[in-house]
Amino acid sequence: MEYRLLGRSGLKVSTLTMGTMTIGGKGWAAMTGNQGVDDARRLADICLDAGVNFIDTADAYSDGASEEVLGEVLKDRYRDGVLIATKARFAMGKGPNDQGLSRYHLIRSCEASLRRLKTDVIDLYQVHEWDGSTPLEETMEALDTLVRQGKVRYVGCSNFSGWHIMKALGIATVEHRQRFVSQQIHYTLESRDAEYELIPISLDQGLGILVWSPLAAGLLSGKHRRNQKAPEGSRQLAGWTEPPIRDENRLWNIVDVLVEIAEAKGVSAAQVALAWTLGRKGVTSVIIGGRTEQQFHDNLAAADLRLSDDERARLDAVSLPPVLYPYWHQKNTVADRLGEADLSLLGPHLK
């Protein structure tokens, strides 16, 4: 297992992170899985034995049950050396202040997560989504307070747009608040939207990148194929709608190449998809999840899988996103003065 620095911090995290959305089995998350303490402990054993030192959860997963189960799993055996990341923003009650990024909600949510996780401190506390109703100054001050109180070590964001992130970093600089060290984003061969703004921002501003749902809810696992019914137990049959598929033919073209490369290397398509993501510039760690031990064993093997330049080129070509404005204009007029962050998007289009 390789360990990478999380953004500009001195914290090293494993390149694969254990995801926990399948733990708990309550509310909307029940369609992803319903693992209890015993199942979760077995999966944690598999991940930690493979060198994983980072576990990601959220208060919204199964209405807090994911955190509760994780707290039981980690309380006696693993806490020393195991890094815990969680998130807050979504509704955790029916009251008018039971959601959002207000100081009130964030501090209450953090304290509730600490109780459920049975720990004194959260290693990475992430705002789970944008809240356009709360001044960002208030959010950054609340996060800063949590760090200064010793309840949180580092802070990050998830699912922010580019201008949201830059505004937050600007406030943190001007007001001398704790700065985001990372962003957690959706980024896959099928969905490379993050390359327009979020990847360049991470490279330019020194943010670590954590990737959620790197197999596109199983669509890149190789189990879903063109003109075939989705396999039993898949999220698609359960009504899962993330990520949205805008071009189904493009998806299956990507899957075709994934499967071809996987068969030639004698590995799973899932491993190839994960290895591609792990090799993308700026990516720190990829969050893996699953319902079975076999899924975790298979995903963990991606940490050691190396793709050749030719294999990467094939995957890049079949999944390359179009150049939107203003990027096509930059490509046509200032290609001789582009920086590293610019080239993360435009570089392939200049060849």
TABELMO-V158586 format. One line per field, one symbol per residue. phi: phi as a letter, one per 20 degrees, with the letter a starting at -180 (. if undefined). psi: psi as a letter, one per 40 degrees, with the letter a starting at -180 (. if undefined). A space follows every 10 residues. Layout:
phi: ???
psi: ???
//
This chain:
phi: .eccfemefe edcffddeec feeomcmfff ferbfeffff ffffgffffe ofcccdbaff fllnffffff fffefdcdgf needdcbbrf fcrdffdebo dfggffffff fffgffelce bdfcddffaf cfedgfgfff ffffgffffn ececcbcbme efffffffff fgffelefdg ebcdcebbgf cdgfffcffg ffffdmefdd delfdllnfd enedcgmcff fgnffffenf ddefdecfff gffffgfgff ffffemceff ffffffffef gnfebdedbr ecffffgfff fffdedefgf ffffffffdg ffeefeffff ffdcfeceeg ffffeegfee f
psi: hihihgbeie hhiiehihie dehdfiaded edifhadddd ddddddddde ehehhhaide hffedddddd dddedddedh ehhhhiiidi hfaeieeeia fidddddddd ddddddefie ihdhhhhdii heehhddddd ddddddddee didiiiihfi iddddddddd ddddefihih eiihihhidd gfdeeddddd ddddefhihh hifeeffede eedhihfiih iheidddeeh ehihhdgddd dddddddddd ddddefiidd ddddddddei hehdihhiai eidddddddd eddehhiidd dddddddeeh iihiiedddd dddfdefiad ddeddeddee .
//
